[in-house]
Amino acid sequence: MYGPYDVDRGRQRIMRSSSGFVPAAATHLGSSEMCATCHTLITQAFGPNGEVVGELPEQVPYQEWQHSEYERTRSCQSCHMPEVAEPTPITTTLGLPRPNLSRHGFQGGNFLMPRLLNRFRGELGVTAASADLAGAADRALAHLRDEAAAVTIDGPALRDGTLVADVLVANKAGHKLPTAYPSRRAWLHIVVSDGSGRVVFESGAMEPDGRITGNDNDADARAVEPHREEIAAPDQVQIYEAVMVDRAGVVTTGLLSAVAYTKDNRVLPRGFDKATASPQVAVHGGTLCDRCGPLTGVCFPSDRTGGFA
């Protein structure tokens, strides 16, 4: 049973007698490569006769991390398994206070699944305590709110009677935001109100059935909401997402038919160079140049990925 600490022979015997396992120190548990063994998934697409017709990097957060500055500064564990501040015992029997103990919370963005398990606990035979599942969902929401991204409004101004501003989105994660399974998406919900609180402009509202107002793909499953430099109408919305297509170029949500991404404008981690990105982590769909110099046409990599007027 591998762990990050050396264990003396006496405690090894106690663990073996109670569990059948012998504890052994292993430094690889603290490496990002350990996470990559499960969280790297390349899916194959199949033709009508079962033949392989293509492959898709379904989730590659490790490769995204490798192509960011975080490869040199932070591991996957440092975010998803943050260390306890003080030395902490890790066993109830003769446990020694251990420094740098990593919490096994595995914080991420999945608040939905714990809630579903809790809501349908009877049908699913869930035995975990209701309060524990609710706490896991709450911690995931807090992680999304505090650790995922920072959104700021830059330089709002009136120009010829029109309110104009830049929306700055900074990815605080060590991989694309959102990452992994391609159904995940994040979007900008922008609301402009007048002095009395009356809404005069709104982009990105959520409908009661879960659709995003203005999303072309929610209206037509074969359509794609484009990556937008500017939002100037309520039926335009900035959605950060990966959209898959089959070998005929038709939008699909099926991993057994997807061979490529027609859109991948997910927010990039700090230090990510679009020009040198490998095909596994490349951007797609009009995002290679988010901002271009008006005189030179040179691309300036920037976190300014959306604006509205």
N, C-alpha and C positions, 0 to 999 in steps of 0.2 A: 504494500500500500504506500504509494509515493507521496511525499510531502516536502515542504521547503526546509525542514529542520533535521539536524542530526539527532537521533534518539539513542539514549544509552541502552545497554543490554538488558538492564532490569525492566525498564518500561517496554522494551520490545517483547519480552516474555509475557508481561501483563496483557499487552494488546493481542498477542497471538493466542493466549489462553482464552480470552473473552470473545475474539472475533474470528480467529483462524488466519489473520493476516499479520505479516511482519512489517512494521514501518521502515521505510528507507528514504534517505534524502535524495532529492532529484531537482537540480537547478532548472531543468527545462520547463517545469511548471510555471515559472515566472516569465517565460518568453512569449512574445506575440505569435511565434510559430506554433506554439501549442494550441492557441485558439484557431489558427488557420486550418488545422487538420480537420475540423468539423465545419468551419464557416467559409470554406471555399467549395463552391458547387458549380460544376460545368454540366449543363443538361444537354441531352441529345434530342434532336427532332427526328421524327420518323415519317416516311412517305406512306402511300396507300398500301404498299406491300410489306410494310414493316422494316424497310431499309432505312439506314441512317442518312439523312439529307442535310444535316447541319448541326452546329453546336452553339450554345449560348452561355456566356458567363452570368449565370442566374444570380449568384451572390459572390462578391469578391471584396469584402471590406478589408481583408488583410492586404490585398494588392493595392487598394486605394490608400491605405495607411502607408505602405511602402513608398508610394509616389508623393508623399507629403513630407513636411518638415518634422512631423511627429515621429518618424522612424528613428530620428536621431535624439529625440527628447523624451518621449513617453511611450510606454507599452500599452497594449490593450487592457491589461490587468490594472494599470494605474487609474483608469477611468471606470471600468466596469467592476473592479474589485478593490476599491480604495482601502488603504491601510488604516488600521486602528491607531489612534495617536499614542496610546500608552501600551506597555507590555501587557499581554493578555494570555491567561492559560487557555489551552485549546482542548484539554481533556478534563473530565470531572474526577478522575482517579490519578492522584499524584501529578497533576498538571503543573508544569513550570510556566511562569510568565514569559511569553515569547514576544520578542520585538518584531515590529513590521508585519503583524498579522494582517492578512488580506481578508476583508469581509466577503462572504460568499453570497452577496446579494445579487450579483450579475445584473446591475442596473442597465436598463435599456429603455426603449420606447413602447414596449408591449403592455399597455394597461388593459387592452380589450380582453385578452384571453383569461386573465384572472377573474375579471368581472363575469365573463360567460360561464366559467367553471362554477363561480359562486351562485349565479342566478339559476343554473340548471343542475345544481349539485345533486338533487334527488335522482333525476333521470340518468346522470352520468356516474353515479356512485362515488361522488367526491367525498373523501374523508378528511381533507385538510380543514382546519378551523376556518369558519367564515371570516373572523376578524383578521386572520393571517392573509387570506386572499385579498380582502379589502385593503389591507396595509400594503401588500405588494403592488396593487393597482395605484394606490396613492403615491407610493415612492416612484413608480414609473412616470406618473404625471409630473411630479416635482422635478424629476431628472430632465424631462423634456422641457419644462418651463425654465429651469435654471442653467442647464448644462448644454442644451442642444444648439441654440443660436441666439444671436442678439440682433434685434431689428430696430433701426433708428430712422427718423425723418430728418433729412438734411436740406437746409436752405429753402424752406417754403417761401414762395413769393408770388405776388400778383403781377401777371404780365398781360397787358391789354385786357384786363377784366377776367383773366383765367388764373386760377390757383395752380401753381406748378411746384413740384417738390420731387426730390430723389428719395427713394426708399432704399436704405442700405441694409443688406442681409449678410451678417458675418457668421460663418459656420464655426462653432466652438468644438466640434467633434474632430476626431482624427481620421475620419473617412467621409465619404459623400453623405449629404443629408437630404433625404433619408437614404439609408443604405440597405443592402441585402434584398429580400424578396421584392420583386418589381411591382407588386400591387401597392406598395407604400408610396404616399405622396404628401407633400407639404405645399401650402399655398398662402398667398398674401390676401388677407381680408382687410380691405381699406374702407374706412368710413369717414366721410367729411360732413360735419354738422355746422349749421350757422349759429349765431349768437344765442338763439332761443333753444338750441338743442335739436332743431329739425334736421333730419338727414337730407342733404342735398346731393350726395353722391355716394355710391357704394359699389364695391367690386369684391367678388369672392365670397358672397354670403352662402351659407349652407341651407339647402332646402330641407323640409321635414323628412323627406325620404332618403337623405344622405347625399343627394346630388349637389354639385357646386354650381351656383348660378353663373351662366356664361361659359361653362366648360363644354366645348364642342363634342368631346368624347362621351359625355353623359347624355347628350342629345342624339348622337349617332355613334354606335359602337365602332364604326369603321373610320371615324374621323379622329383627328388629333388636335388638341388645343395647342397652338404654337407657342414657342418661347417668345416672350414679349420684351422689347426694349422700352416700350411706353404703353401705359394704360390710359386711354382717353374716353372710354365709354363703359357703362355698367355691364355690358355683355362681354367685356374683355377681362381676363383674369390671368394672373401669373401663377402657374402651377409647376412646382419642382418635382419631376417624376421621370421614371424610365418606362417607355412605351415600346412593347415588343411587336414584331411583325413576323409573318411566316415567309416561306421561300417565294411566295407570289407577291410579297410586299404588302399584304393585307394585315391590318392591325389584329392582334390576337392576345388573349389572356391565357392561352394554353401552353404550358411548358413543353408539351410533347410535339408542338408544331412551331414554336418560336425559334428563329435562327439568327435574329439580329435586333438591334434597337433602332427605331426610326427617330426617337427622341430620348435624350438623356441630358437634361439641364439641371440635374440635382446640384445643390450648392456644394462647391468644392472645399476641401480642407485647406488650411493655410499651407502655402508652399507648393501646391499642386500646379504643375506646368502642363497646360493643355497641349502645347506643341510637341512635347516629348512623351506624352502618355501612350502606353501600350494599347493595342486594340481591346484588351480585356477591360480597361478602365477609361477608355476614350469618351469624350463628350459627343453628342449627336443632336442634330436638329436645330441648326442656326445659333449655336452657342459658342462656337469656336472663337468668335470675336464679339464679346458683349459690348465693348466700347471701342470705337476707332477714332484716332485723331482726325479732326475735320480737314486738316490740310495735308497730312502725310499719308493717311490711310493706315497707319501703323496701329496694331492692336495693343492695347494696354490692359493686361490682366487686372481684374478688379473684382471686388465683392459687390459692386453696384450692379445688381442683376435685375433690377426692376424699377420702374418709375411710373408716375401717374400725372395726368394733367387734367 
